[in-house]
Amino acid sequence: MHFIFSNEVVLLFDFWSVHSPAGMALSVLVVLFLAVLYESIKVGKAKLLYWAVVSMSIPASQLTEETDQDSSGSDSPLVSTTRLRWLFCHFGQSVIHVLQVVIGYFMMLAVMSYNTWIFFGVILGSAVGYYLAYPLLSMV
């Protein structure tokens, strides 16, 4: 297989059939947007993980108060609330991860059409997405 420069391609689904230069330009923009979205989701996932870790941390004063109390095998309200928050954060991380994997496979399948324009759209979208999204990590 080799890459070709062509205005005709079928991308991902049968209904996404491109037969004109304008259709190819629109398809490249859609794929470029998917690549930017993929990079943004990666940054969003990292920020969500950071916020989850920060919100899960228990201040030392609360830990000493908890160890001073006589616990009879039941979870304290602080611990059960922390576990519930962790469960919700983990569920959110899982949903975001699935979305990231689906978008990643869509981009891979689009590149496997071996159309050079689509390939350039994915590469340029990844570069633009990285350029725009990764400075947001420093704002945590």
C-alpha positions in Angstrom: 0.0 0.0 0.0 1.1 3.5 -0.6 -0.3 7.0 0.1 -2.1 8.8 -2.8 -3.1 12.3 -3.5 -6.7 12.1 -4.4 -10.0 13.9 -4.0 -12.0 10.7 -3.8 -12.1 8.6 -0.7 -14.5 6.8 1.6 -13.7 7.6 5.2 -14.8 5.4 8.2 -18.4 4.8 7.0 -20.0 4.3 3.6 -22.0 7.5 3.9 -18.8 9.5 4.3 -17.8 9.3 0.6 -15.8 12.2 -0.8 -15.9 13.0 -4.5 -14.8 16.6 -4.8 -12.1 19.0 -3.7 -14.5 20.9 -1.5 -15.6 17.6 0.1 -12.0 16.7 0.7 -11.2 20.0 2.3 -14.2 19.6 4.6 -13.2 16.1 5.5 -9.6 17.2 6.3 -11.1 19.9 8.6 -13.2 17.3 10.3 -10.3 15.0 10.8 -8.1 17.9 12.0 -10.8 18.8 14.5 -10.9 15.2 15.7 -7.1 15.3 16.3 -7.3 18.6 18.2 -10.1 17.1 20.3 -8.0 14.0 21.0 -5.1 16.1 22.3 -7.6 18.2 24.4 -9.1 15.1 25.9 -5.6 14.0 26.9 -5.0 17.2 28.7 -8.5 17.2 30.3 -7.9 13.7 31.5 -4.6 14.7 33.2 -6.2 17.8 34.8 -9.1 15.6 36.1 -6.7 13.2 37.6 -4.8 16.0 39.3 -8.0 17.5 40.7 -9.1 14.0 41.9 -5.9 13.5 43.7 -6.0 17.0 45.3 -9.6 16.5 46.3 -9.0 13.1 47.8 -6.2 14.2 50.1 -7.3 14.4 53.7 -5.8 17.1 55.9 -3.5 15.8 58.6 -5.6 17.3 61.4 -8.6 15.2 60.3 -6.5 12.1 60.2 -5.3 12.5 63.8 -8.9 13.2 65.0 -10.0 10.0 63.2 -7.3 7.8 64.8 -8.1 9.2 68.2 -11.7 8.0 67.9 -12.7 4.5 68.8 -13.9 3.0 65.6 -16.0 -0.2 65.9 -15.4 -1.4 62.4 -17.7 1.0 60.6 -16.4 3.6 58.2 -16.5 7.2 59.4 -18.5 9.7 57.3 -15.2 11.3 56.1 -13.9 8.0 54.7 -17.1 7.0 53.0 -17.5 10.4 51.4 -13.9 10.2 50.1 -14.6 6.7 48.7 -17.7 7.9 47.0 -15.8 10.9 45.5 -13.1 8.6 44.3 -15.7 6.3 42.7 -17.3 9.2 40.8 -13.9 10.5 39.7 -12.8 7.0 38.6 -16.1 6.6 36.6 -15.5 10.0 34.9 -11.9 9.0 34.1 -13.1 5.8 32.6 -15.7 7.5 30.4 -13.2 10.0 29.2 -10.7 7.2 28.5 -13.2 5.4 26.3 -14.0 8.6 24.4 -10.3 9.1 23.9 -9.8 5.5 22.6 -12.7 5.8 20.2 -11.5 9.1 18.7 -8.0 7.6 18.4 -9.2 4.6 16.5 -11.3 6.8 14.2 -8.2 8.8 13.4 -6.2 5.6 12.8 -8.8 4.3 10.5 -9.0 7.6 8.6 -5.2 7.5 8.1 -5.6 3.9 6.9 -7.5 5.2 3.9 -4.0 6.0 2.6 -5.1 9.4 1.5 -2.3 11.9 1.9 -4.6 14.9 2.6 -6.3 13.0 5.4 -2.9 12.0 6.8 -1.8 15.6 6.8 -5.0 16.7 8.5 -4.4 14.2 11.3 -0.8 15.3 11.7 -1.6 19.0 11.6 -4.5 18.5 14.0 -2.3 16.7 16.5 0.3 19.4 16.3 -2.3 22.2 16.7 -4.0 20.4 19.5 -0.7 19.9 21.4 0.2 23.5 20.8 -3.1 24.8 22.1 -3.9 22.3 24.9 -0.6 21.5 26.7 0.0 25.1 28.0 -3.3 24.6 29.9 -1.6 21.9 32.1 0.6 24.6 33.7 -2.5 26.4 34.8 -3.4 23.7 37.3 
